[in-house]
Amino acid sequence: MIAISEAASNKIKEMLAEEETPGLFLRIGVREGGCSGFSYGMGFDDEKHENDQEMDIRGLRVVVDSDSMKYLYGLEIDYKETAMGGGFTIHNPNAVATCGCGQSFRTATDAGKPEEC
């Protein structure tokens, strides 16, 4: 359903280890907004909600709310190191258009609510 590369998994685990809150997991989601209509959200959380779906991906506890899941099916998250630093990359096969920054998208069936960039 969602794929996380070994490099991304290692980086997320490293970041989790630096946190001082026990029981944290990775939350991935989508909200309306961004240049193309939807924006990705990815961060640590310790509170699971009723409509959340939980997965174990490469030994990471990953939680996605059910509203976001339809936009994230097949999502691939990677981590790249470059001379300028490192960062996460997202490939979403559901996206038919993306913003230049790669952080927002729209699908063939849902345009979301684009914001002015």
C-alpha positions in Angstrom: 0.0 0.0 0.0 2.7 2.5 1.0 6.4 1.8 0.4 9.3 3.3 2.4 12.8 2.8 1.0 15.6 1.4 3.2 17.3 4.9 3.2 14.1 6.6 4.3 13.3 4.0 6.9 16.8 4.4 8.4 16.5 8.2 8.5 13.1 8.1 10.1 14.3 5.6 12.7 17.3 7.9 13.4 15.0 10.9 13.8 12.6 8.8 16.1 15.6 7.8 18.3 16.4 11.5 18.8 12.9 12.2 20.2 12.2 12.0 23.9 8.5 11.0 23.7 7.9 7.3 24.1 5.4 5.6 21.8 5.9 7.9 18.8 4.9 6.6 15.3 5.1 8.1 11.8 1.9 9.7 10.7 1.4 10.3 7.0 -1.6 12.3 5.6 -3.1 14.6 3.0 -4.8 17.9 3.5 -6.4 20.2 1.0 -4.2 23.1 0.0 -0.9 23.7 -1.7 -0.3 24.9 -5.2 -1.8 21.8 -6.8 -4.8 21.2 -4.5 -3.5 18.7 -1.9 -0.5 18.8 0.4 1.4 15.9 2.1 1.8 15.8 5.8 4.5 13.6 7.4 5.5 13.8 11.1 5.7 12.0 14.4 2.6 11.5 16.6 1.7 9.6 19.7 -2.1 9.8 19.5 -4.0 7.3 17.3 -7.6 8.1 16.3 -10.6 6.0 15.5 -10.4 6.4 11.7 -6.6 5.6 11.6 -5.2 2.7 9.8 -1.9 1.3 11.2 0.8 -0.5 9.2 4.2 -1.9 9.9 6.6 -0.9 7.2 10.3 -1.9 7.5 9.9 -2.1 11.2 8.3 1.4 11.4 4.8 1.9 12.9 3.0 4.0 10.3 -0.4 5.5 10.8 -2.7 7.0 8.0 -6.1 8.4 8.5 -8.8 6.7 6.4 -9.6 10.0 4.5 -6.0 10.2 3.3 -5.6 6.6 2.4 -7.3 6.8 -1.0 -4.8 9.4 -2.1 -1.8 7.5 -0.8 -2.3 4.1 -2.2 1.0 3.1 -3.9 2.9 6.0 -2.4 6.7 5.6 -2.3 8.9 7.5 0.2 12.6 7.7 -0.3 15.5 9.7 1.3 18.3 11.2 -0.7 21.6 12.7 0.4 23.0 15.4 -1.8 25.9 17.8 -1.5 23.4 20.4 -0.3 22.0 18.1 2.4 19.3 15.5 2.5 15.6 15.2 2.2 12.6 13.0 1.7 11.2 12.4 -1.8 7.6 11.3 -2.5 6.4 9.5 -5.6 2.6 9.2 -5.8 1.2 7.2 -8.7 -2.2 8.8 -8.1 -0.9 12.3 -8.8 -1.7 13.6 -12.3 -0.2 17.0 -11.5 2.4 18.2 -8.9 3.8 21.5 -7.8 7.4 22.3 -8.6 8.4 21.7 -5.0 6.9 18.2 -5.1 4.9 18.8 -1.9 1.5 19.2 -3.4 -0.5 17.3 -6.0 -3.9 16.6 -7.5 -5.5 13.4 -8.8 -7.5 12.6 -11.9 -10.7 12.5 -9.9 -10.1 15.2 -7.2 -8.5 18.6 -7.5 -8.6 19.5 -3.8 -8.4 23.2 -3.0 -5.4 24.8 -4.6 -3.8 27.8 -3.0 -2.0 30.7 -4.7 1.8 30.0 -4.8 
